């Protein structure tokens, strides 16, 4: 199983200022909405495209879900990319161990020696990528969380319980 995950965020104030069509102060950007695949939790676990909204011309938005599903015993390849320019995200999987096999589009190896490593988190700065394998062998079927350990990124600005978090569903 392979799932692409794109970590991003935006500054709501900066976003609103662009309407005035003026030179924007990029140095003062402060991201307020942190997302995975362009969605904040709980929308990240919705497997369907988000509904069309009248204010965006009725165009369907965010077709890529962040819900990760697998059966017990399957391996899940997460292809994670960090497209944010103002913050660093640490993505954590506390219940299903991660094996980092690649960073920045290169397998971790030294000649014939693989330098893969097990962890429960991966730290990504702007422009970085990571290839991470989750092995579900021996994992009890259920719902697990994959989220940023930066706790202030786990909100949808003024709304708690959102942001850069999704679910991993392991089926029997």
C-alpha positions in Angstrom: 0.0 0.0 0.0 1.3 3.4 -0.9 0.0 6.8 0.3 1.3 10.3 -0.5 1.1 12.8 2.3 1.9 16.4 1.7 2.4 18.6 4.8 1.5 22.2 4.4 0.2 25.3 6.2 -0.9 28.8 5.5 -1.2 32.1 7.2 -4.8 33.2 7.3 -4.0 36.9 7.7 -1.5 36.7 4.8 -4.0 34.9 2.7 -6.6 37.6 3.3 -4.2 40.4 2.4 -3.5 39.1 -1.0 -7.0 40.3 -2.0 -5.7 43.9 -1.8 -3.2 43.1 -4.6 -0.3 44.7 -2.8 3.3 43.7 -2.2 3.1 41.2 0.7 5.6 41.0 3.6 6.7 37.4 3.2 9.2 37.8 6.1 6.2 38.2 8.5 4.3 35.1 7.5 3.1 33.1 10.5 1.2 29.9 9.6 -2.0 29.4 11.4 -3.6 26.4 9.6 -1.6 23.2 9.4 -2.7 20.5 7.0 -2.1 17.1 5.5 -3.0 16.9 1.7 -4.6 20.3 2.0 -7.0 19.3 4.8 -7.2 19.8 8.5 -8.5 17.1 10.8 -11.2 15.8 10.8 -11.5 16.4 7.0 -8.2 14.4 6.6 -10.0 11.1 7.5 -12.8 11.7 4.9 -12.1 9.4 2.0 -14.2 11.5 -0.4 -13.3 14.8 -2.1 -14.5 17.7 0.0 -17.9 19.1 -1.2 -18.1 22.0 -3.6 -18.7 25.4 -2.0 -20.6 28.2 -3.5 -17.9 30.7 -2.6 -15.4 28.9 -4.7 -17.6 28.8 -7.7 -19.1 25.3 -7.0 -15.8 23.6 -7.8 -15.0 20.5 -5.8 -11.9 21.0 -3.7 -9.2 18.8 -2.1 -9.8 15.5 -3.8 -6.9 13.8 -2.0 -7.8 12.3 1.3 -5.2 11.5 4.0 -7.0 8.5 5.3 -4.6 5.5 5.4 -6.1 2.0 5.2 -4.5 -1.4 5.2 -5.1 -5.0 6.4 -3.1 -6.6 9.2 0.2 -7.8 7.8 0.4 -5.3 5.0 3.2 -2.8 4.7 2.3 0.8 4.1 4.7 3.1 2.3 4.2 6.8 3.2 5.7 9.2 0.7 5.8 12.3 2.9 6.7 15.8 1.5 6.9 19.0 3.4 5.9 22.0 1.2 5.8 24.5 4.0 8.3 27.3 4.0 7.9 28.8 7.5 7.7 25.8 9.9 9.1 22.4 10.5 6.8 19.5 11.1 7.6 16.4 13.2 5.2 13.6 12.1 4.6 10.9 14.7 3.1 7.5 14.7 3.1 6.4 18.4 1.3 3.0 17.8 2.7 1.7 14.6 6.5 1.8 14.3 8.0 3.6 11.3 11.0 2.5 9.3 12.6 5.4 7.5 14.0 4.1 4.2 14.6 7.3 2.3 15.1 11.0 2.7 15.0 13.7 0.0 14.3 11.1 -2.8 17.3 9.0 -1.9 17.4 5.6 -0.3 19.3 5.6 3.0 22.3 3.5 2.2 26.1 3.5 2.1 27.1 1.4 -0.9 25.5 -2.0 -0.3 24.7 -1.3 3.3 21.2 -0.1 4.0 21.0 2.6 6.6 17.2 2.3 7.2 16.2 3.0 10.8 13.2 2.5 13.1 11.5 5.4 14.9 8.2 6.7 15.9 8.7 10.2 14.3 10.2 11.9 11.4 11.2 15.6 11.3 10.8 17.5 8.0 11.7 21.1 7.1 10.6 23.0 4.0 11.2 21.1 0.8 12.2 17.8 2.5 10.7 14.4 1.7 10.8 11.1 3.5 9.8 7.6 2.5 8.5 5.7 5.6 7.3 2.1 5.9 4.7 1.1 8.5 4.6 -2.7 9.0 1.2 -3.7 10.3 2.3 -7.3 11.2 1.0 -8.0 14.7 -0.9 -4.7 14.9 -4.4 -5.1 16.4 -7.1 -4.1 13.9 -8.5 -0.6 14.8 -8.0 3.1 14.3 -4.6 4.7 14.9 -3.4 8.3 14.6 -0.6 9.9 12.6 -0.1 13.5 13.6 2.4 16.3 14.1 4.0 16.3 17.6 4.0 20.1 17.4 0.9 20.4 19.5 0.2 24.0 18.5 -0.3 22.6 14.9 -3.1 20.4 16.0 -5.8 23.0 15.6 -7.7 24.7 12.8 -6.5 28.1 14.0 -9.0 29.0 16.7 -10.7 25.6 16.7 -9.1 22.9 18.7 -8.7 19.3 17.6 -7.8 19.7 14.0 -4.8 20.5 11.9 -2.1 18.1 10.8 -3.5 14.8 11.9 -5.0 11.8 10.1 -6.1 8.3 10.9 -4.6 4.9 10.0 -7.3 2.2 9.8 -6.1 -1.4 10.1 -8.6 -4.0 9.1 -8.5 -7.7 9.9 
